[in-house]
Amino acid sequence: MKRFLVFLLTAATFAFSLCSCSKLPFGRPAENAVSVTERTESPTHTGGEETPEKEVVQKGVSGAWVSTVANIDFPSSPTLGADELKKEIDSIISDAETYGLNALFLQVRPCADAIYPSRIFPSSAYICGKQSGELPLDVLDYFIAAAHAKNIDVHAWINPYRVTCASSSGYNEDTLAAENPAVLHPEWVVRHSWTENGVRKYACFFNPALPEVRKLICDGVEELIANYDIDGIHFDDYFYPYADAASFDDGEAYDLYGNGMPRDDWRRANVNALIEQVHGVCAGRVVFGVSPCGVWARKSEKTPNGTEGIGYTVSAYSDVYADVYEWIENGRIDYVCPQLYWQISHSSAPFCVLADWWNDVCGEYGVTLYIGIGAYRGAESGAYSSPNEIALQVAYANGKENCKGVVFFSFRSLRKNYADVQASVKVAYEDFAGG
């Protein structure tokens, strides 16, 4: 066991004994660490030239997500000039080095757009104020160069299907640029609505059933790999919409491509096909990983492989049609980073139980595991307000044989140092990154 902060020794020992017990009334979840690519000496931006092969190695990770959607983490405003953007990037990289991070997961395509010059997607409103606005800076190029200079890896984080963010004011299609693929091909788009806390919400999504959509996403991945010295491609947990996905209007596509499959199985097969194709684009060039919902499936909905005793109402398998177990079992992803955003004492989705399950599954099939930790929850009252909660989660992750690191959401939370999370980041670096 790698060393922990002295003040955590007693508490960590207790947590380990509590959470490692195979007789817990809840099932056993687990998590595996991310494989990260060793960089070559090639320039950051290759200008479309063939990407040199990289040796994929297992590397311990102390990482953080950097969100661009809604300007959560970066940039602070969608109207910054080039010099201001550079200053903010330099500040992020400097802080990341200070905290003890060796990997950043930068959101490069939040909503069918791009924070970098793209021939496929319009420039992001979160950088330019509006889609297809003039990019004052190749943000991704500068970010990679600054990060690599400090030996910090950069994974390009993509939201593959999201076209517009959820809104109570409508689908917001008027915010899309004329050259947005969703505008050029409205037949690829599903308009989806649902009721949330008594309020009607609206959003647009690319239809996962369509081969043309899968090609679009793969072309976008190819463009990133060919033009930038990124260390990985990263998808988060947005596949079919979390909210009322059962009502997702894909009946016409189902009639065309369903081949008599049950609708739910067909939807999972659609996402499986995308994951397999993207992995093929990435193979031998960069690592490909996914950060799914922390509950793959409850034992009650998926026997025998679901997690026993989990009562949480949302699962990747049933709610967003993401069969992550299948991806792990069949080698369709290089790493998985489940979002375990629940405290150790959570009544229906306890952190340790889920960490065990992911650890066991990833260990069985040789897929790297990182555990996603909700640093943002340190701003809440209750269990997460204690510095010990996140610290104990890091310690527990370190105790899992197949876990190679942790990733914190999000960078802003680290800067605000909710529940003294910066101390936990330093421990994560010592535990996983060999600091």
N, C-alpha and C positions, 0 to 999 in steps of 0.2 A: 504494500500500500504506500503510495506516494504521500509526501508529507502534507499536512493540513495546518491551517492556522492554529496556534496553540489554544486560543480560547474556544475552538470548536471541538477539541479532542473528545471531551466527555460527551457532548451532545451528539457528535457524529457516531460514536460507538453505540449510543442508544438507538439512533435512527437505523443503523445497519441491522441491529438485532431485531428491531421492530419490523422492518420492511423486507428482510431477506427470508423470513420464515416461509417455507413452502406450504405451511398449513394455514396461510391467511384465508379468511373467508372470501376473498376476491381472487380472481384468476392471476396468472403470472404473465405480465407484459414485459417487453424488453426493448432495447435500442442498440444500434450499431454505429460505428464511427465512419466519417466521410473519407474516401480516398481522394487525395489532392494531388495535382500534377506538379512535378518538379519543372520549373521554368527552364527553357533553353535561353540562349543568348540572343534570340531573335528580337528585333525591335517590337515595341508595343503594337504599333499600327502597321500592318503589312500591305495596305493598299490593295487588297483583293488577291494577293499572291497566295500560292499553295501554302497551307499551314505546315510548318515543320512538325514531325512526329515528336511527341513528348513521352517520356517514360512515366507511366502511372504508378505511383507508390502510395503506400499507406502512410498517412501523416497525421499526427495528433493535432486537434483543432481547438482553439479558443476563439470563437467567432461571434459576429453580430450581424443582424440584418439592418440594412440601410434603406428605408422606404422613401420612394419619391412620390408615390400616389398621395394626393392632397397635401404635398409638401410636408409630410410628417417629420422626416429626418433631414432631407436635403432635396433641393435647395430651400433656404428659408423663405424665399419668395419666388414666384414665377417670372419676375421682371428684372432679374439681376443681369448685369453685364459680365463680360468675360473675366475681367480682373476680380470682380466680386465672387464669381463662381470659383475661380482658382483659389481665392483666400479661404472660402468655405471648405473646399476639398482639402487643402493643406491642413486646415484646422482639424477636420475629421481624421485624417491620417495621423497627425501628431497626437491627437487624443487616443486613437486606437493603439498606437505604440505605447503611450503612457499607461493605458489601462492594462495592457498585456494581451492584445488581440493579434492573432496571426492570420486571420481570414475575415473578409468582409463579403457579404452577400448583397450586392447592389442591385436594386430594382431598376432594370433597364427598359422594360416594356410593361408599364402598369396597365394600360388600356388600349390595346390595338394601336400603339404609338411607340415612339422610340426616343430615348434621351441622347441618341447618337445619330449621325447622318446615315439614313437608310434609304435604299432604293425600293423598299417594300412597304414600310410604314411611315406615316407622317411624323414630324417632330412633335414631341410631347408638349401639351399645354402647361405641364408642371415645370417646364424649363423655359418655354417661349411665351407664356401667357395665353396662347391659343394654339390649336393644332396647326401644323404647317407654318408656324411662325419661324423666323430666322433664328437658327441656333447661334448664339453668340460665341460658343465654344464647343469643340468636340469633348463633351463632358466625360464620356467613357474613356477616351484615349488619355486624357489628363489624369483621371482618377487611377487608371491602371499604372501609369508611369510613376505617379506619386506613391502608390501603395507598394509596388514592386521595389522601389528604391529603399523601402523600409522592411523588405522581406515579408510583406503582407500579401496573401493571395486574394484574388478577386474572382468571385463567382457571379456570372450574369444571371440575375433572378428575373424570370419571365412569368407573367400571368397569361397562359396560352389562349384562353377562351373569352376573357372579359373584354367587352367593347365599351360599355359605359358603366360607371359606378352606380350603385343603388341610390335612388333619389325619390323623394315624395312629390316632386314637381313634374315628373314625367320621365320619358325615356332619354331625353337630352340628346337626341340624334342631331339636333341643330348645332351641337358643339363639335361634331365630327368634320374633318376636312374633306373636301371634294375627292381627294385622291386616297382617302382611307379605304382599305379593302372592304370594309363593311358597307361603305357607300357605293363603291364600284360594283359590289356583289351583294345586294340586299337579300338575295335568295340564300345566302350563307348564314343569315342572322335570325335569331329567335328573340322576339320581344317577350320578356317574362315579367310577371307581376305577382305580388303576394302581399299578405297583411302581416305586419310586424308591430306588436304592441298597440294594436288598434289603428295603425296608420298604414295606408296603402303605399307600397314601394314599387319602383319600376327600374328595370335595367335591361340592357341588350347583351347577348352572348353569341359568339360563333357556335354553330351547331356541331357538336362533336361527332355526329354520325356521318358527316360528309367527307369523302376522300379529298375534295378540294381544300377543305379547312385543314386537314392534316398536312397536306402539301404546303399550304401557306405557312403553317407553324414551323415545319421542317426547313423550309426555305429561309425563314427568319433566323433559325438556329445556325444554318450553314453560313449565312451572311456574317453573323457574329464571330463564328470560329475562324472564318477566312480573313477577317479584317482586324481582329483584335487578339492580343496575347492574353486572353482570359484563361483562368485556371479551371473553370467548370461552368456547366449550364445547370441552372437550378429552377425547378418548378415549385410553387407553394401548393396549398391545399384547395385552390379554386379549380374545380373541374365542372361537373354539373352544378348548378347553383344550390347552395345550402338551403335556401328558403323555398320550401314547397316544390322541390325538384320533380316530384311525381306528376305535377301539372305542366311540366315543361312541354311546349307545343312542338313536338317532333314527330307527329303522327304521319305526315307525308313521307318523311325520310324512313320511318319505320316500315311503311307499306312498300317502299322501294328496296330497302336493304335488310329488313328484319329476318327474312327467310324462316319465318315461323318460330323464332326464338322468343321466349318470354321477354317482355319489354325490359325488365330490370337487368337480365343477363345480357341482352343486346346492348344496353347502354354501357355496362361494364366492358363489354368486348370492344366498343368504340374507343373508350379511353385506353384500354390495353393496346390497341393497334397504334395509337399515337405514341405511347410510351416506348413501344418496341421500335417504331420508326425513328424517333428522336435518338434513342440509344444507338441505333445504327449510324446516324449522322455523327455522333460524338465519338464512337469507338476508335481507340487508338490516337485520339487527338486531344480531348479533354474529358474530364469525368462528368457524369450526368447523375444528378440526384434530385430527390423529391422530399418536400417537407409536408407530410400529410397530417390530417387530423390525428390526435394522439390515440384515439380509439379506432383500431382497424375494424373490428366487429365484436359484438358481444357474443358470448357462448350461446345465448338463447337464439340469436339470429344466424349463426354460422358455426355449426358443429362439424368436426371436433376442434377446429383451429381458433375459434374466437376466444376472447379473454373471459375466463370464468368469473362470475359475480359482479361484473361491471354493470352499474345501473344507469350510466350516463345516456342521455336520450339520443345523442348524435353519434353516428359512426361513418367512417370513410366508405365502407362497403355499401351501406344501404342508403345514405343520404346524398353523397356526391358521386356515387358509382365508381369509386376508386378502389380497385382490388389490389391494394398494395402488397398483400401476401403473395399474390400471383407474380407480381413484378420481382419480388425478392426470390421466390422459389425458382423462377425461370431466368434469373440473371438479366433482367431488363433494366435495372438501375445499378449504378456503382455504389451509391450510398443512399441511406435514408435518414432523415432528420425529423422524427415525429415531434409534433408540438405538444409537449406535456405541460400544459399551462394550468395545472391543478396542484394544490398543496398536498403534502404528504398525508395530512389527516382528512382529505376530501372524502365524503361519505360514499360517493358513487363512482369516482374515477381517481383513486389515490395514486399519487405520483409513482411510488415505489412499485406497486403492482404492475402498472403499465410499463415502467422501465424494465422490469424483469421479463415481461412478455416480449418486448422488442429485442432485448438482449438475446433471449433464447432463439428466436426466429432468425435473427441476423447471424448468430453463431452457427446455426444448423446449415445455412446455405451460403455462408462466406461473404455476405454483403456487409459493407462498412456501416457502422451506426454512429450517428451524432444525436444527442438529445437536445431538443429545443426547449429553452427555459423562458418563461414569461416574466422578464425583468420589469415590464410595465406594471405588473400586478403589485409591485412593491409600493406603489402609490396608494393602495387600498388599505382600509382598516382590516383588522382580523389577522389571520395567520401570516399573510404576506407582508404585513407591516413590520414583522420581526426580522432583523438581519439574519437570524439563524435559519429562516425558512429556505431562502435561495442558497445560502451557504451549505446547508445540509443536502439540498438537491444536487449541487455540484459534487459534494463528497460521495453521495450515493452513486451518481453516474460513474465516478472514478473507480468505484468498487466493482463495477460490472465488467466482466472479462472482455466482452466484445465491443464495449463502448470506447471510441477513440476521441471523443471530444464533446463539447457543448457549444450551442449557439444561442445567443441572447436576443430577444425581441423587446424593444428595438434600440437603435443607437441613441436616440433621444433619452430613453430611460436610463442608459448608462451615464449620460452626461448629467442628468438630474440626480443621479446617485440614489435612486429610490432604495430604501432599506439597506443602505450601505452596499449596494450591488458591486461597486468597483472593487471592493475587497474580495468578493467572490470571483470576479473576472481574473484577478491576479492569481488566485489559487488555481483556477481553471488552466491558466497558462502554465503554471508550475506542474500541474498534474498531467496535462495532455500534450503540451507543446515543448516540454523539456527545458523550461526556463530556469 
